[in-house]
Amino acid sequence: MLTVREITLATENAVLNATAVEPYHLEPGEYVMISVQDTGVGMDAAVRRRIFEPFFTTKEMGRGTGLGLASAYGIIKNHNGFIEVESKKGVGTTFKIYLPISGQNVSRKEPEDSHVVKGPETVLLVDDEHMIIEVGVEILKALGYDVMLANSGEEAVDIYRNSRNQIDAVVLDMIMPGMGGGETFDQLKEINPEVKVLLSSGYSIDGMATDILERGCKQFIQKPFDIRELSRKLRDVLD
């Protein structure tokens, strides 16, 4: 028997008072609310409390990384918003995203500079997510770079130790299971104090990323990144 699932999207304007935004340390005022509701399996209270934790997933091994909702949470928080979750086991789930209204007049946006900066160097791409690796390789090759791959911090350190003279720069994911980006960066610096690293993350530059940059990391790029931004940030690191 085929089970039909429904997804309902809705938007509305909302005025939130101080009590509503106090748990999120935000300012009261006008917000836009975006809701995504499904009629899926739902979640119990124990799962619901942990859904925004990096690497927490209810999927079987190899089917999920547990970073999707954590990345979404980081992006929305970086835009001074927040997410509310309502869910009941066997009934479904509703995510409500609140983003503050800017109050600025809409202005005509000039077309973005489509110019990309290419290079002939070799880049070590470090990420534990298959999709990021797949897309990242295609982008880097389109920009003219030779690409070496590592799926973990430990693998990145081994590759860099054995091939440091061939590698001109490292694109390093900040959040990985096992050896994270910070520890990986520190070990790369032990091998080569002048290592050139472009740090990448789905989270904002605040917090852990700032800490790593202060330890000598060259640049930061927030995922998902496009070819123009990656090309420029990478040239900043290399040049």
N, C-alpha and C positions, 0 to 999 in steps of 0.2 A: 504494500500500500504506500502510495506516494504522500509524504508529509509536506504540506505547503507552509512555508515561512513567509512572513510579511515584514517589510522594513518601512517605517514611516518617518519621513523627514519633515520638520516644521521649523519656522522661525517666527520670532515676535520681539517687539520692543519691551523692555522691562525696566522699572525704576526700583533700585535696590536701596534699602535703608542701611543704617550703620550696623544693625543687628545681623542682617543677612550677609554682609561682607566681612564682619569682624573676624571670623575664623580664618579668613584668607589674608588678613592684613591689607585689605584694599580700601579704596575710597568709595563711599556711597555715591549713587548717581544713576545716570542712564546707561543701560547695557543692552546689547543685542543677545538674545538667547537663541541658540541653535540646538534642536533636540533630534536625536536619532533613537528610534524605538524599534525593537524587534519582538517577534513572538517565538524566540528560540528557547533553549533549555533553561536559561536563567542561571543565577548564582545563589549559593547560600551565603550567610553572613561572613563565614570564615574566609571564603574565596574573595568576596567583595572587598574586604579590608586590605587585601594584598595585591589587587590588580595593577596598581601603578608602580609596584616594586620592580626594578630592573631584574630581568632573568626569571621572574615568576611566571609560570605558565601551567595550565591544566592539560595541555596537549601532550601526546606521547612523545618519547624521545625522538628527535630528528624532525618533528613536525612544526616546532615553533621555538623562537628564541626568548620570548617574554619581554621583548623590547618595544613592541608596537605602541601599547598604551603608555609605557614609560616615556617614550619619545613624544607622544601627543601631549602628555601632561607637561613636559618640559617646554614645549613650544607655546602652549596656551599660557602657561605661567609667565613666560618671557614677554608675552603681550599683555600682561597685567589682567589676565582673566583666570577663570577657574572652571572645574568640571564637577558636576554632581551626578551621582549614580543611584538609580533605583532599580532593584532587581528582586525577583522572587523565583525560587527554584520551580521549574516546570511551567512557568508563565511567560517569562521574557525579561528584557532589560531595557532601560531608558537611560541614555547619556544626555545630560544637558550642559552645553558649553555656554559660558557667559563671557562676553568680551565687551570692554568699555567703548562707548561711542566717543569718537575723537572730538567732535564739536568743530572741526576744521571745515572750511569750505572745500568743495571738490574742485580741484584744479586739473587742467589738461596736463597729462603726463607726457613728457618728451620721450620719443622712442629710445629704448636702451641701445647703448653702443654694442653692436653685434660683433665687434672685433675680438678675436681670441688670439692669445699669445702662445706660440708653439715652441718646442724645444727638442733637441736631439738626445737628451740625457737618459739615464736609467733611473727608474723610480721603483722603490719597494712599497707595494700597497699592502697594508696590514688591516684586516677586518675579519670578524668572525661570522658576518652575515653573507650568505651566498649571493643574494641579490645585489648588495653593495659591491662585492667583488666583481660580479659579472658586468654591472654597469660601469664601475670604475675602470676596469680594464679597457672597455670599449672607448671610453672618453679619453683615457691617457694615450691609447694607441692613435686615436684620431688627432691628438695634439702632437704626435710625432715621437712620443717617448717609448723606450723599451721598458717593459714591465716585468717585475719579479713579484711573486705573491707569497703571503704568509697568512694563515688562518687563525693565528694566536700570537700572543706576546712572546711565548717561549720559542715558537718557530721563527718569529721575526729576529730575535736575538741571535739564534743559531745561524740563520742565513746571513745576517749582517756581519757576524764574526768571521764567517768564511769568505764573504764576498764584498767586504767594505770598500775595496779599491774599485769595484765596478759600480757601486751604488752611489748616485749623486744626491738623492733626497729620499725621504721616507714620508709617506702619507699614513698616519697612525691613528687608528680608532681609539677613543678614550675609554669607552666602556666595553670590556671583554671579560668573559669568565676566565678564572685562573689568574694569570698575570695581566693586570689592567694596563691602560695606557701610561699612567704615571710611572709605574715600576718598570715598564718596558723602556720608556724614555730614559730613565736613570741608568739602566743597564747599557743602552746604546751609547750614552755619553761616557760610560766607563771604557767602552771599546774605542770610541772616537769623541773626544771633547768638542770637536767642531761639527758633529753630525747635524745635518739640516733636516728638520722635521716639521711637517705641516700636520697639526693636530686636527682631528675631525670628530664630531659628535652630533647626535640628535638633540642634545641639550644646549642651553645658551652658553656664552663665554664666561658667565659668572661661576663662582665657586671653584670646583676642582680644575677646570680648564685654566682659569687665571693663575692658579697655583703652579701648574705645569709650565705655563708661559713664563712666569717669573723665574723658573729654574733654568731658563735658557732656550725653551722651545721657540721656533722662529715665527710661526703664524698659526692662526686658527680658522677653520671653516666649518659652518654648521650644515649638517645633513638635513634634508637631501640637497646636494649641491648641483649646479648646472655647469655646463662646459665653460662658459665665459668666466664665472667666478673662480672655478678651479684653475683655469689657465693662468689667471692673474695672480692668485695667491701662491701658486706653485712657482711662478717666475720670481715673485718677491722672495721666496725662500732660497731659490737657486742663485739669484743675483745679489 
